[in-house]
Amino acid sequence: MASRVEQTASEADDGVGPRPVTGPLRWLLLVLGCTCVGLGAAGAVLPVLPTTPFLLVAAWAFARSSRRLLAWLYGHPRFGPTLVAWHEHRAVPRRAKVAAVSLMALSLAYVAWAAADPLVPVAVGGTMACVAVFLLTRPDAPPPSR
């Protein structure tokens, strides 16, 4: 059985998956993908910036613009396992869940303290609660295989 990286790289040749676009849209998607990888990398070291959503957008953009960059992203030692877990199992690592929900709670506390209008924390809290429920109902990512 081929690894996820090998499978992703071979999909360009066998027509599986979305057809890559051409022309100016391809360049726009390449810029979007590279920007999201950069933001995801920044999010790996900055607690206020998420990593996984940016990497998911980058994977989407690369799937439509560059199979080579998509294979690189899936094979990346830091980012690849999270993307593979999401792609294959729709799973989110427990550590990422804890970090996301904790930071949302802290952010909501700040919004509740700083907002002049009492409806702002209610709206923000409702949105964050929906995101938290979604995250917490995803399975935990399986341990990476060596």
N, C-alpha and C positions, 0 to 999 in steps of 0.2 A: 504494500500500500504506500503510495507516494505521500510525502509530507505535505503539509498545507502550503508551504512556500513553493515546492516543486509543482504542486497542482495549480496554484495561482499563476505561476509563470507559464505553464503549459496551456492555460485557458486562452491565452492570446492566439495560439495556433489552432485550437480545435473549435473555436467559435462559441464556447460556453461563456455565459455571462453577458453583460451589456457590451454592445458594440462601441469601440472607441470612437470618439468624435474627431473631426478634422477641422482645420482652419483656425480662425480666431477663437472659437469656443474652446478648442483644445488648449490653447495658450492660457486662456482665462482659468480653465480648470487646473492647469499645472501651477499657476501662480497661487490659486486658492489652496491647492493641496500643500504646496511648499510653505505657505504662510501658516496654515493650520498645523503642520508639523513643527514649525518654529514656536507657535503659541503653545502647543502641547509639550514641547521640551521645556519651555519656560514654566509651564504649569507643574512639571515634575519637581521643580525646586522652589516654586513660590506657592505658599499655601492658599492664596486668594484666587488662583487661576486654575480652572479644571484642566485635566490632561485628556482624559478619555473622549469627551465629546469632540474635541478638536481632532484627535486621531481618527475618529470615526468619519468625520467630514473629509479628512485627508484621504482616507482609504476610498471613500465614495468618489472623490474627485480623480484620484489616480486610476481607479477602475475604469473610468471613462476617458482618460487621457494618456496614461502611460503604464503599461503592464510591468515594465521594468521597475518603475518606482513603487508600484503596488507590491511587487515581490520583495523589494528591499524593505518596505515598511513592515510587511508580515514577517520577514526574517530578522528584523532588528532585535538585538538581545534585550533591550529594555521595553520597547513598545509592542513588539510582536506577540508575546504571550497573551497580553490583554486583548488584542484584536482577534487572535485566533480563538480565545475562549468565548468572545462575543459572537464571532461568526459561526462557530461550530455548535455552541451550547446556549447562546443568548445568556451567558453567565457574566456576573460582575464579581471581581474579587472582594472578599469580605473586608479587607483593609480599605478598599476604595469606597465601599458602602459606608463604613464607619466615618471615614474622613468627610465624605460628602454630606451626610446627615448632620454631623457635628458642626461643620462650617455653615450649613444652612441655618441651624439653630442659633449660632452666634450672630449670623447676619440678620436674622429676624429680630433678635434681641436688640441689636443696634438700630434697626429700622424702627422698632417700637419706641425706642428711647428718643430718636432724632426726628421722627415724623411729626409735622404740625397737624396734619389731618388724621383723625383716628381710623379712617377707612383705608389708608395706605398700608398699615401693618396687617389689616384683615385681608386685603387683596394679595399682598406679598406672601403672607402666611398660607393662604389657600393654595397659591401656586406652588410654594415650596412643599406643602403637604402632599400634593399630587405627585410631584417629582420623587419625594421620599417614599411614598407608597409604591410607585413604580420600581424604584431601585431595590427596595427591601423585598419585593416579591420576585425578583430575579434570582435564579439559583446562584450559589457561590461557585466561583470558577474552580474547575478541577486543578489539582497540583500540576505544574508543568512537567512534562515527560522529559527525561534526560536522554 
